[in-house]
Amino acid sequence: MWAVVALPRSGLVQQTPQEGLSTRSVSSSIEPRWFRLLCLSFVVMRCQPLRRALCSRGIMGLKRINHYVEVLPKMFVGWRMGEDLETLSELPNGVLCINLLDGTVSHSIVGQLELYISNELSAWFRSEATKENIDLSRLLEASLTVEVDTDKVKTIKKRVVLFNFDCTAHVATVNRVYEGRLAEVTRWHTRLRT
């Protein structure tokens, strides 16, 4: 079997399949486009100035918000909350609303609170958004809502408290609402003796 192959400047040449050229048809027209997109993605990820420019236009930066709404509830239940757990032990069951843009927190029954974790989460969120060139003024809302229940397991609350947290992170832009949820996370807290 013979194959006719067109070479750029040398005209037509006859070759046999044994000499290394395939007798199949030329690749599809999709492959060059696929290859160009692959190369472009490598350039975008490796070229910091181009990446920053795309982030500032919101192309890549808003995708990071998905990451933030997944991480924020985990940070709430897993971070440095020693003193905050003591403060929450004194409060009735309710819902905490943490504003991630300014670090304020309110309890559904008690009202405004001062918690260490709210300032930590707000500082982390603002820092990460700044790194990714996300314009915080474009966000309509950025909050973490935490339902706090201490009655799932009866304990002597003057000694030990079992917290049950149900966390929902919520970030809203003009175009989309991002949500992440972490449900029924329990955490024991041994009360400080006074």
C-alpha positions in Angstrom: 0.0 0.0 0.0 1.3 3.5 -0.9 0.5 6.8 0.7 0.8 10.2 -0.9 2.1 12.8 1.5 2.3 16.6 0.8 5.5 18.1 2.1 5.8 22.0 2.3 8.6 22.8 -0.2 9.5 19.5 -1.8 6.3 18.6 -3.6 4.8 15.1 -3.5 6.7 12.2 -2.3 5.7 8.5 -2.2 6.4 6.6 1.0 5.5 3.2 2.3 3.9 2.7 5.7 7.1 0.9 6.8 9.0 4.2 6.5 7.2 5.7 9.5 4.3 7.8 8.1 0.7 6.8 8.9 -1.7 6.0 6.2 -4.6 7.4 8.2 -6.2 10.8 7.6 -4.8 14.0 9.0 -5.9 14.9 12.6 -9.2 16.6 13.2 -9.7 20.3 13.1 -10.5 20.2 16.8 -7.0 19.2 17.8 -5.2 22.5 16.9 -7.8 24.5 18.9 -7.4 22.1 21.8 -3.7 22.4 21.7 -3.8 26.2 21.5 -6.1 26.3 24.6 -3.7 24.0 26.5 -0.8 26.2 25.7 -2.7 29.3 26.6 -3.6 27.8 30.0 0.1 27.1 30.7 1.0 30.6 29.8 -1.8 32.1 32.0 -0.9 30.0 35.0 2.9 30.6 34.8 2.8 34.2 33.8 2.1 36.3 37.0 1.4 39.6 35.2 -1.1 38.0 32.9 -2.7 36.1 35.7 -3.1 39.3 37.8 -4.6 41.1 34.8 -7.2 38.4 34.3 -7.9 38.3 38.0 -8.5 42.1 38.1 -11.1 41.6 35.4 -12.8 39.0 37.5 -12.2 36.0 35.2 -10.2 33.9 37.6 -10.7 35.8 40.9 -14.4 34.9 41.3 -13.6 31.3 40.9 -11.6 31.6 44.1 -14.7 32.6 46.0 -15.9 28.9 45.7 -12.8 28.0 47.6 -13.4 30.6 50.2 -17.0 29.5 51.0 -15.8 25.9 51.4 -12.9 26.9 53.7 -14.5 29.5 55.9 -16.9 27.1 57.8 -14.0 24.7 58.4 -11.9 27.5 59.7 -14.6 28.6 62.2 -14.9 25.1 63.8 -11.2 24.3 63.6 -9.3 27.5 64.5 -8.3 29.2 67.7 -11.5 29.5 69.5 -10.5 28.9 73.2 -11.7 32.2 74.6 -14.6 32.4 72.2 -15.9 29.0 73.3 -16.0 30.3 76.8 -18.0 33.3 75.7 -20.4 31.1 73.6 -20.9 28.8 76.7 -22.5 31.7 78.5 -25.0 32.4 75.7 -28.3 30.7 74.8 -28.6 28.6 71.7 -29.0 30.8 68.6 -27.5 31.9 65.3 -24.3 33.9 64.9 -24.0 36.1 61.9 -20.4 37.1 61.1 -19.8 39.9 58.6 -16.6 38.9 56.7 -16.1 42.4 55.3 -15.8 44.2 58.6 -15.4 41.5 61.2 -18.6 42.2 63.2 -20.7 39.5 64.7 -24.2 39.4 66.1 -26.1 36.7 68.0 -29.8 36.2 67.2 -30.9 36.6 70.8 -28.1 38.6 72.5 -27.2 41.0 69.7 -23.7 42.4 69.0 -20.8 40.3 70.3 -17.0 40.6 70.4 -15.4 37.4 69.2 -11.8 36.8 68.4 -12.6 34.3 65.5 -14.8 36.9 63.7 -11.8 39.3 63.3 -9.5 36.4 62.3 -11.9 35.2 59.6 -12.5 38.7 58.3 -8.7 39.4 58.1 -8.1 36.1 56.3 -10.9 36.7 53.8 -9.8 40.3 53.0 -6.2 39.2 52.7 -6.9 36.3 50.3 -9.2 38.5 48.2 -6.5 41.1 47.9 -4.0 38.5 46.9 -6.3 37.4 44.1 -7.2 40.9 43.0 -10.8 40.5 43.9 -12.4 43.9 44.3 -14.3 43.7 47.7 -16.5 46.7 46.7 -18.0 44.4 44.0 -19.3 42.0 46.7 -22.8 42.6 47.8 -22.5 40.4 50.9 -19.9 38.2 52.5 -21.0 36.4 55.7 -20.7 33.3 57.8 -23.9 32.1 59.6 -23.4 29.6 62.4 -26.3 27.9 64.2 -25.0 27.1 67.7 -26.8 24.3 69.7 -25.6 23.1 73.1 -28.6 20.9 73.9 -27.9 17.9 71.7 -26.3 16.1 74.6 -27.2 17.1 78.2 -24.2 18.1 80.2 -23.4 20.0 83.4 -22.8 23.3 81.5 -20.8 24.8 84.4 -18.2 22.1 83.7 -18.4 21.0 80.1 -20.3 22.0 77.0 -20.9 20.1 73.8 -21.3 22.6 70.9 -23.0 21.5 67.7 -22.2 23.9 64.9 -24.0 24.2 61.6 -22.1 26.7 59.4 -23.0 28.4 56.1 -20.7 30.7 54.3 -22.4 33.1 51.9 -20.7 35.4 49.3 -22.9 37.4 46.9 -21.8 39.3 43.8 -23.9 41.0 41.2 -23.8 37.9 39.0 -23.8 35.0 41.4 -24.3 33.8 44.9 -21.7 31.4 46.4 -22.5 29.1 49.3 -20.6 26.5 51.3 -22.0 24.5 54.2 -20.5 22.4 57.0 -23.2 20.7 59.0 -23.4 19.1 62.5 -19.8 19.6 63.6 -19.4 18.9 67.3 -16.8 20.2 69.6 -16.3 19.7 73.4 -15.3 22.5 75.6 -14.2 22.2 79.2 -15.2 25.3 81.1 -12.6 27.4 82.8 -12.8 27.3 86.6 -13.1 30.6 88.3 
